[in-house]
Amino acid sequence: MEKHDALLLLDDGTCLHGSSAGSSGVAVGEIVFNTAMTGYQEISTDPSYHSQIITFTNPHIGNTGINNEDFESQSIHASGLIFRDKEIQVSSWRSQSNLKDFLLKHGVVAISDIDTRMLTRKIRQNGAMNGCILAGKIKIEEAKSQLHNFDGLVNKDLAIKVTTKKVYEWKDSLQDIYSKNVKTTNQNYIVVVYDFGVKHNILRILKNKGCKITVVPADYPIEKVLDLKPDGVFLSNGPGDPQACNYAIDNIKSLLNKKIPMFGICLGFQLLALSLGAKTKKMKFGHHGANHPVIDLSSNKVLITSQNHGFEVDVETLPDDVTITHKSLFDQSLQGFESASNNAYGFQGHPEASPGPHDIKNVFDKFFELMGDNNAS
């Protein structure tokens, strides 16, 4: 550590020298790579990255700074960050601070001057790897011990770690970034959001589309949800192994029996599938990026989507009465399904597109159709 102020250790014994780009300390987690070319602020503050270290494949990270509008949660949940180049210059009319100060403020360990192309190839070949970033005056043996004791994400309930601790009403809508005007809509539906690590832009979209939103903890009792008399229940994104969230699966099963319209995204999609009787499994290196092609099986249209998940629903285990609606064109993994008899459906990717394209944004519309039909009956 005398010649360099940061090191990256991998669980296969690889040791890479670099420069500290954030706080001093040790960061241990599962290393994944994200291929998005923009949106590092949104990606870094996505709670779904809890216990993971993000490798950004785009070499230029930090060049648009940090602003107060693009947070997807109140803090950075990733264990650490890996960059190719140092932040050199910030240039954006929206910038209010720089990335280095942002990482220091939140106490996040990061490393730059890493060959991220080599690291990405290694992960693609070997699968997701555990790793450790050391920044500052840290003893290597101490870091190796922490890395050895980290046993990955399988069977880990991380949703309970990132969920809200109290019930609250969400009030922010989508905002025009130029005029700062807020787009308002009449509140036509009461929606309860189970927070497994929810992103703010999901809540903004639901609010903008006419929902009165109550956000509840991941393990909120089903009886209290029913007391709120929701028109629909939304199951959010989040980190960790869905099979470890037994409390959530039990609650969703109870809701399915009530036929209350339900929509699940990412982890919520996986939990919904488990509640219907399907199974989930760990992926080799997951899907993390903003350029993933997904096919809509009803129209045969190819949609470019934002993705962030390391587990998937085993398509072969879906019940016969569940209709597959979307598949990934990268690996044919399941991306969407509908259970018409249960008024429930889900999408694996991120239709809120924060960051990412807007091709799949109309997947939200189905939720409102179900709530409208349910109210009419």
Kinemage of the C-alpha trace (Angstrom):
@kinemage 1
@onewidth
@group {chain A} dominant
@subgroup {mainchain}
@vectorlist {calphas} color= white
{ca met a 1} P 0.000 0.000 0.000
{ca glu a 2} L 3.035 2.314 -0.014
{ca lys a 3} L 2.977 3.089 -3.749
{ca his a 4} L -0.808 3.048 -4.134
{ca asp a 5} L -3.566 4.268 -1.837
{ca ala a 6} L -6.149 1.638 -2.885
{ca leu a 7} L -6.313 -2.066 -3.731
{ca leu a 8} L -8.970 -4.340 -5.183
{ca leu a 9} L -8.859 -7.955 -3.994
{ca leu a 10} L -10.915 -10.710 -5.627
{ca asp a 11} L -11.812 -14.037 -4.069
{ca asp a 12} L -9.800 -15.869 -6.755
{ca gly a 13} L -6.607 -14.243 -5.424
{ca thr a 14} L -6.385 -11.424 -7.993
{ca cys a 15} L -4.955 -8.180 -6.582
{ca leu a 16} L -5.310 -4.926 -8.542
{ca his a 17} L -3.676 -1.592 -7.600
{ca gly a 18} L -5.587 1.665 -7.995
{ca ser a 19} L -6.346 5.052 -6.511
{ca ser a 20} L -8.834 5.891 -3.797
{ca ala a 21} L -11.866 7.681 -5.265
{ca gly a 22} L -13.957 7.924 -2.115
{ca ser a 23} L -13.646 7.372 1.625
{ca ser a 24} L -10.915 5.434 3.377
{ca gly a 25} L -11.791 1.997 4.668
{ca val a 26} L -12.726 -1.497 3.528
{ca ala a 27} L -15.675 -2.401 1.285
{ca val a 28} L -16.655 -6.059 0.868
{ca gly a 29} L -19.373 -7.390 -1.417
{ca glu a 30} L -20.346 -9.229 -4.572
{ca ile a 31} L -18.768 -7.521 -7.586
{ca val a 32} L -21.125 -6.852 -10.506
{ca phe a 33} L -20.759 -4.718 -13.616
{ca asn a 34} L -23.210 -2.133 -14.949
{ca thr a 35} L -23.093 -1.282 -18.647
{ca ala a 36} L -25.140 1.944 -18.577
{ca met a 37} L -23.357 4.932 -20.091
{ca thr a 38} L -25.246 7.460 -17.964
{ca gly a 39} L -27.019 7.611 -14.623
{ca tyr a 40} L -24.265 6.813 -12.136
{ca gln a 41} L -26.064 8.867 -9.464
{ca glu a 42} L -29.302 6.897 -9.842
{ca ile a 43} L -27.427 3.598 -10.017
{ca ser a 44} L -25.345 4.344 -6.922
{ca thr a 45} L -28.432 5.243 -4.858
{ca asp a 46} L -30.512 2.228 -5.957
{ca pro a 47} L -31.138 0.102 -2.801
{ca ser a 48} L -31.064 -3.040 -4.966
{ca tyr a 49} L -27.236 -2.833 -4.897
{ca his a 50} L -26.987 -3.451 -1.148
{ca ser a 51} L -23.962 -5.710 -0.360
{ca gln a 52} L -22.641 -5.366 -3.921
{ca ile a 53} L -19.657 -3.533 -5.394
{ca ile a 54} L -20.521 -1.860 -8.697
{ca thr a 55} L -18.046 -1.883 -11.578
{ca phe a 56} L -18.956 0.840 -14.076
{ca thr a 57} L -17.999 -0.277 -17.595
{ca asn a 58} L -18.271 3.288 -18.927
{ca pro a 59} L -14.814 4.814 -18.272
{ca his a 60} L -16.120 8.338 -17.674
{ca ile a 61} L -17.922 8.448 -14.333
{ca gly a 62} L -18.498 11.702 -12.463
{ca asn a 63} L -18.337 14.125 -15.382
{ca thr a 64} L -21.883 15.473 -14.862
{ca gly a 65} L -21.599 15.830 -11.099
{ca ile a 66} L -24.349 15.258 -8.545
{ca asn a 67} L -27.687 17.070 -8.230
{ca asn a 68} L -30.501 17.050 -5.686
{ca glu a 69} L -33.200 15.673 -8.000
{ca asp a 70} L -31.779 12.375 -9.275
{ca phe a 71} L -31.542 10.381 -6.056
{ca glu a 72} L -33.299 7.010 -6.044
{ca ser a 73} L -33.039 6.761 -2.244
{ca gln a 74} L -31.634 8.822 0.608
{ca ser a 75} L -28.150 7.281 0.481
{ca ile a 76} L -25.756 4.945 -1.339
{ca his a 77} L -26.545 1.310 -0.569
{ca ala a 78} L -23.772 -0.304 -2.621
{ca ser a 79} L -20.805 -1.511 -0.572
{ca gly a 80} L -18.330 0.150 -2.930
{ca leu a 81} L -17.719 1.476 -6.446
{ca ile a 82} L -15.094 0.723 -9.112
{ca phe a 83} L -14.128 3.184 -11.887
{ca arg a 84} L -11.716 3.229 -14.823
{ca asp a 85} L -10.768 6.915 -14.821
{ca lys a 86} L -10.537 9.503 -12.107
{ca glu a 87} L -13.130 12.257 -12.069
{ca ile a 88} L -11.374 15.092 -13.907
{ca gln a 89} L -13.904 17.833 -14.576
{ca val a 90} L -17.578 18.343 -13.775
{ca ser a 91} L -19.652 19.995 -16.476
{ca ser a 92} L -23.446 20.134 -16.193
{ca trp a 93} L -25.922 22.940 -15.626
{ca arg a 94} L -27.716 20.703 -13.103
{ca ser a 95} L -24.630 19.846 -11.040
{ca gln a 96} L -24.625 20.933 -7.385
{ca ser a 97} L -21.638 18.934 -6.133
{ca asn a 98} L -19.072 16.459 -7.430
{ca leu a 99} L -18.906 12.683 -7.156
{ca lys a 100} L -15.869 12.590 -4.864
{ca asp a 101} L -17.520 14.852 -2.285
{ca phe a 102} L -20.725 12.810 -2.599
{ca leu a 103} L -18.866 9.575 -1.817
{ca leu a 104} L -17.016 11.179 1.083
{ca lys a 105} L -20.270 12.531 2.518
{ca his a 106} L -21.820 9.075 2.531
{ca gly a 107} L -18.660 7.273 3.627
{ca val a 108} L -18.478 5.092 0.516
{ca val a 109} L -15.229 3.371 -0.460
{ca ala a 110} L -14.360 3.572 -4.171
{ca ile a 111} L -11.374 2.823 -6.384
{ca ser a 112} L -10.306 4.249 -9.763
{ca asp a 113} L -7.522 3.454 -12.263
{ca ile a 114} L -8.793 -0.120 -12.584
{ca asp a 115} L -8.886 -1.963 -15.907
{ca thr a 116} L -12.655 -2.391 -15.856
{ca arg a 117} L -12.726 -4.141 -19.241
{ca met a 118} L -10.483 -6.892 -17.886
{ca leu a 119} L -12.543 -7.109 -14.700
{ca thr a 120} L -15.787 -7.322 -16.665
{ca arg a 121} L -14.408 -10.123 -18.857
{ca lys a 122} L -13.357 -12.022 -15.745
{ca ile a 123} L -16.853 -11.741 -14.240
{ca arg a 124} L -18.494 -12.777 -17.519
{ca gln a 125} L -16.287 -15.856 -17.695
{ca asn a 126} L -16.317 -16.884 -14.039
{ca gly a 127} L -19.614 -15.451 -12.821
{ca ala a 128} L -20.243 -12.919 -10.074
{ca met a 129} L -17.263 -12.753 -7.730
{ca asn a 130} L -16.811 -11.581 -4.176
{ca gly a 131} L -14.320 -8.782 -3.747
{ca cys a 132} L -12.883 -6.227 -1.411
{ca ile a 133} L -11.727 -2.620 -1.887
{ca leu a 134} L -9.054 -1.250 0.481
{ca ala a 135} L -8.528 2.502 0.582
{ca gly a 136} L -6.087 4.286 2.872
{ca lys a 137} L -3.902 2.738 5.531
{ca ile a 138} L -5.567 -0.646 5.765
{ca lys a 139} L -3.781 -3.903 6.562
{ca ile a 140} L -4.193 -6.373 3.734
{ca glu a 141} L -4.579 -9.308 6.108
{ca glu a 142} L -7.528 -7.569 7.785
{ca ala a 143} L -9.185 -7.038 4.401
{ca lys a 144} L -8.550 -10.637 3.367
{ca ser a 145} L -10.206 -11.805 6.567
{ca gln a 146} L -13.315 -9.731 5.864
{ca leu a 147} L -13.436 -11.013 2.280
{ca his a 148} L -13.090 -14.615 3.487
{ca asn a 149} L -16.000 -14.140 5.902
{ca phe a 150} L -18.332 -12.688 3.242
{ca asp a 151} L -20.455 -15.576 1.956
{ca gly a 152} L -22.379 -13.909 -0.858
{ca leu a 153} L -26.041 -13.111 -1.417
{ca val a 154} L -27.675 -16.540 -1.631
{ca asn a 155} L -30.154 -17.065 1.218
{ca lys a 156} L -29.665 -13.442 2.322
{ca asp a 157} L -32.714 -11.352 3.167
{ca leu a 158} L -31.438 -7.854 2.395
{ca ala a 159} L -34.857 -6.289 1.781
{ca ile a 160} L -35.416 -6.079 5.521
{ca lys a 161} L -32.197 -4.048 5.821
{ca val a 162} L -33.115 -1.362 3.281
{ca thr a 163} L -36.870 -1.088 3.833
{ca thr a 164} L -38.506 1.892 5.484
{ca lys a 165} L -38.832 1.679 9.254
{ca lys a 166} L -42.176 3.485 9.322
{ca val a 167} L -45.299 3.921 7.236
{ca tyr a 168} L -45.449 7.139 5.218
{ca glu a 169} L -47.379 8.804 2.418
{ca trp a 170} L -45.407 9.619 -0.741
{ca lys a 171} L -46.204 13.054 -2.137
{ca asp a 172} L -43.655 13.878 -4.882
{ca ser a 173} L -44.634 13.680 -8.554
{ca leu a 174} L -42.578 13.764 -11.732
{ca gln a 175} L -40.953 17.142 -12.315
{ca asp a 176} L -39.924 18.995 -15.458
{ca ile a 177} L -36.167 19.468 -15.039
{ca tyr a 178} L -36.180 22.717 -17.014
{ca ser a 179} L -39.153 24.596 -15.576
{ca lys a 180} L -39.294 22.712 -12.232
{ca asn a 181} L -43.049 22.431 -12.762
{ca val a 182} L -44.603 19.439 -11.036
{ca lys a 183} L -46.922 17.284 -13.133
{ca thr a 184} L -50.046 16.688 -11.060
{ca thr a 185} L -52.950 14.278 -11.541
{ca asn a 186} L -56.132 13.670 -9.588
{ca gln a 187} L -55.731 10.887 -7.036
{ca asn a 188} L -58.071 8.175 -8.283
{ca tyr a 189} L -56.565 5.085 -6.671
{ca ile a 190} L -55.334 4.122 -3.208
{ca val a 191} L -52.116 2.098 -3.611
{ca val a 192} L -50.066 0.428 -0.898
{ca val a 193} L -46.390 0.031 -1.808
{ca tyr a 194} L -44.440 -2.731 -0.100
{ca asp a 195} L -40.951 -1.252 0.225
{ca phe a 196} L -38.341 -3.946 -0.392
{ca gly a 197} L -35.891 -1.228 -1.503
{ca val a 198} L -38.133 0.961 -3.628
{ca lys a 199} L -36.692 3.502 -6.070
{ca his a 200} L -38.063 7.021 -5.870
{ca asn a 201} L -38.891 7.239 -9.558
{ca ile a 202} L -41.309 4.327 -9.261
{ca leu a 203} L -43.183 6.268 -6.589
{ca arg a 204} L -43.102 9.461 -8.669
{ca ile a 205} L -44.637 7.671 -11.658
{ca leu a 206} L -47.392 6.063 -9.586
{ca lys a 207} L -48.143 9.437 -8.003
{ca asn a 208} L -48.185 11.141 -11.383
{ca lys a 209} L -50.610 8.556 -12.751
{ca gly a 210} L -53.193 9.261 -10.058
{ca cys a 211} L -52.314 7.226 -6.981
{ca lys a 212} L -52.544 8.112 -3.325
{ca ile a 213} L -49.481 6.192 -2.163
{ca thr a 214} L -48.839 4.698 1.253
{ca val a 215} L -45.396 3.115 1.587
{ca val a 216} L -45.109 0.340 4.168
{ca pro a 217} L -42.198 -1.767 5.533
{ca ala a 218} L -41.284 -5.044 3.849
{ca asp a 219} L -42.769 -7.107 6.693
{ca tyr a 220} L -45.904 -4.994 7.245
{ca pro a 221} L -48.788 -7.226 8.431
{ca ile a 222} L -51.385 -8.088 5.827
{ca glu a 223} L -54.225 -7.121 8.188
{ca lys a 224} L -52.930 -3.538 8.379
{ca val a 225} L -52.606 -3.385 4.598
{ca leu a 226} L -56.252 -4.408 4.230
{ca asp a 227} L -57.262 -1.759 6.786
{ca leu a 228} L -55.992 0.853 4.301
{ca lys a 229} L -58.571 -0.425 1.770
{ca pro a 230} L -56.186 -0.310 -1.214
{ca asp a 231} L -57.317 -0.414 -4.804
{ca gly a 232} L -53.980 -2.046 -5.594
{ca val a 233} L -50.742 -3.259 -4.022
{ca phe a 234} L -47.350 -2.591 -5.570
{ca leu a 235} L -44.361 -4.872 -4.840
{ca ser a 236} L -41.111 -2.943 -5.201
{ca asn a 237} L -37.600 -3.710 -6.329
{ca gly a 238} L -34.934 -4.562 -3.764
{ca pro a 239} L -31.739 -6.495 -2.997
{ca gly a 240} L -30.893 -10.027 -1.937
{ca asp a 241} L -32.288 -13.513 -2.402
{ca pro a 242} L -36.095 -13.518 -2.849
{ca gln a 243} L -36.396 -17.006 -1.363
{ca ala a 244} L -35.141 -15.647 1.970
{ca cys a 245} L -38.103 -13.237 2.287
{ca asn a 246} L -40.590 -15.743 3.730
{ca tyr a 247} L -42.643 -13.052 5.451
{ca ala a 248} L -43.172 -11.251 2.126
{ca ile a 249} L -44.122 -14.450 0.281
{ca asp a 250} L -46.706 -15.290 2.968
{ca asn a 251} L -48.217 -11.791 2.769
{ca ile a 252} L -48.398 -11.875 -1.027
{ca lys a 253} L -50.128 -15.288 -0.935
{ca ser a 254} L -52.778 -13.790 1.338
{ca leu a 255} L -53.235 -10.845 -1.017
{ca leu a 256} L -53.595 -13.185 -3.991
{ca asn a 257} L -56.505 -14.846 -2.198
{ca lys a 258} L -58.151 -11.416 -1.854
{ca lys a 259} L -57.844 -10.789 -5.622
{ca ile a 260} L -56.514 -7.270 -4.979
{ca pro a 261} L -54.697 -6.030 -8.133
{ca met a 262} L -50.950 -6.448 -7.747
{ca phe a 263} L -47.935 -5.329 -9.756
{ca gly a 264} L -44.360 -6.403 -8.978
{ca ile a 265} L -41.063 -5.054 -10.306
{ca cys a 266} L -37.633 -6.713 -9.944
{ca leu a 267} L -37.535 -8.334 -6.467
{ca gly a 268} L -41.288 -7.764 -6.237
{ca phe a 269} L -41.665 -9.653 -9.523
{ca gln a 270} L -39.659 -12.565 -8.096
{ca leu a 271} L -41.594 -12.591 -4.808
{ca leu a 272} L -44.870 -12.620 -6.728
{ca ala a 273} L -43.648 -15.593 -8.781
{ca leu a 274} L -42.622 -17.483 -5.634
{ca ser a 275} L -46.037 -16.788 -4.119
{ca leu a 276} L -47.679 -18.315 -7.186
{ca gly a 277} L -45.602 -21.490 -6.810
{ca ala a 278} L -42.623 -20.836 -9.093
{ca lys a 279} L -38.952 -21.004 -8.080
{ca thr a 280} L -36.029 -18.577 -8.365
{ca lys a 281} L -32.303 -19.126 -8.883
{ca lys a 282} L -29.040 -17.188 -8.812
{ca met a 283} L -27.794 -15.937 -12.183
{ca lys a 284} L -24.203 -16.287 -13.351
{ca phe a 285} L -23.492 -12.549 -13.358
{ca gly a 286} L -26.930 -10.947 -13.464
{ca his a 287} L -28.368 -8.212 -15.650
{ca his a 288} L -27.200 -4.691 -14.804
{ca gly a 289} L -27.490 -1.952 -17.425
{ca ala a 290} L -29.736 0.306 -19.478
{ca asn a 291} L -29.511 -1.339 -22.907
{ca his a 292} L -31.068 -4.786 -22.504
{ca pro a 293} L -33.372 -6.002 -25.304
{ca val a 294} L -36.643 -7.580 -24.178
{ca ile a 295} L -39.338 -8.975 -26.454
{ca asp a 296} L -43.040 -8.394 -25.823
{ca leu a 297} L -44.507 -11.771 -26.791
{ca ser a 298} L -47.970 -10.388 -27.541
{ca ser a 299} L -46.769 -7.864 -30.135
{ca asn a 300} L -43.315 -9.242 -31.048
{ca lys a 301} L -41.904 -5.776 -30.424
{ca val a 302} L -38.340 -5.538 -29.131
{ca leu a 303} L -37.979 -3.083 -26.246
{ca ile a 304} L -34.733 -1.666 -24.860
{ca thr a 305} L -34.872 -1.759 -21.071
{ca ser a 306} L -33.077 -0.905 -17.848
{ca gln a 307} L -32.151 -3.944 -15.737
{ca asn a 308} L -30.698 -4.638 -12.299
{ca his a 309} L -31.025 -8.121 -10.812
{ca gly a 310} L -28.824 -11.046 -9.837
{ca phe a 311} L -31.606 -13.622 -9.339
{ca glu a 312} L -34.204 -14.798 -11.847
{ca val a 313} L -37.481 -16.672 -11.939
{ca asp a 314} L -37.079 -20.183 -13.329
{ca val a 315} L -39.450 -20.059 -16.282
{ca glu a 316} L -39.832 -23.848 -16.268
{ca thr a 317} L -41.429 -23.738 -12.807
{ca leu a 318} L -44.234 -21.258 -13.566
{ca pro a 319} L -47.737 -22.654 -12.976
{ca asp a 320} L -49.733 -23.535 -16.082
{ca asp a 321} L -52.270 -20.762 -15.523
{ca val a 322} L -49.584 -18.050 -15.596
{ca thr a 323} L -49.035 -16.341 -18.962
{ca ile a 324} L -45.502 -15.366 -20.002
{ca thr a 325} L -45.541 -11.845 -21.461
{ca his a 326} L -41.869 -10.825 -21.873
{ca lys a 327} L -38.498 -12.540 -22.341
{ca ser a 328} L -34.906 -11.315 -22.464
{ca leu a 329} L -33.245 -11.519 -25.865
{ca phe a 330} L -29.842 -11.797 -24.186
{ca asp a 331} L -30.483 -15.184 -22.584
{ca gln a 332} L -34.241 -15.929 -22.902
{ca ser a 333} L -34.711 -15.439 -19.162
{ca leu a 334} L -38.189 -14.534 -17.939
{ca gln a 335} L -38.971 -10.819 -17.960
{ca gly a 336} L -42.715 -10.623 -17.511
{ca phe a 337} L -45.792 -12.672 -16.654
{ca glu a 338} L -49.475 -12.272 -15.825
{ca ser a 339} L -51.755 -14.258 -13.556
{ca ala a 340} L -55.163 -13.134 -14.804
{ca ser a 341} L -57.091 -15.237 -12.289
{ca asn a 342} L -55.285 -13.457 -9.450
{ca asn a 343} L -55.338 -9.902 -10.881
{ca ala a 344} L -51.544 -9.921 -10.668
{ca tyr a 345} L -48.618 -9.382 -12.994
{ca gly a 346} L -44.975 -8.376 -12.906
{ca phe a 347} L -41.941 -7.232 -14.840
{ca gln a 348} L -38.345 -8.163 -14.068
{ca gly a 349} L -36.664 -5.043 -15.458
{ca his a 350} L -37.120 -1.406 -14.471
{ca pro a 351} L -39.882 0.332 -16.450
{ca glu a 352} L -39.369 3.502 -14.380
{ca ala a 353} L -36.174 3.900 -16.462
{ca ser a 354} L -34.058 5.669 -13.893
{ca pro a 355} L -31.666 5.663 -15.632
{ca gly a 356} L -32.498 4.171 -18.988
{ca pro a 357} L -34.843 4.162 -21.993
{ca his a 358} L -38.626 4.585 -21.817
{ca asp a 359} L -39.645 1.733 -24.130
{ca ile a 360} L -41.324 -0.270 -21.376
{ca lys a 361} L -43.010 2.570 -19.443
{ca asn a 362} L -46.496 1.479 -20.557
{ca val a 363} L -46.165 -1.660 -18.404
{ca phe a 364} L -47.517 0.557 -15.596
{ca asp a 365} L -50.782 0.984 -17.512
{ca lys a 366} L -51.841 -2.612 -16.882
{ca phe a 367} L -51.864 -1.914 -13.133
{ca phe a 368} L -54.388 0.874 -13.611
{ca glu a 369} L -56.504 -1.254 -15.920
{ca leu a 370} L -56.696 -3.957 -13.251
{ca met a 371} L -57.598 -1.449 -10.538
{ca gly a 372} L -60.232 0.151 -12.756
{ca asp a 373} L -61.773 -3.185 -13.704
{ca asn a 374} L -61.740 -4.316 -10.074
{ca asn a 375} L -63.524 -1.169 -8.929
{ca ala a 376} L -66.095 -1.463 -11.726
{ca ser a 377} L -66.978 -4.987 -10.647
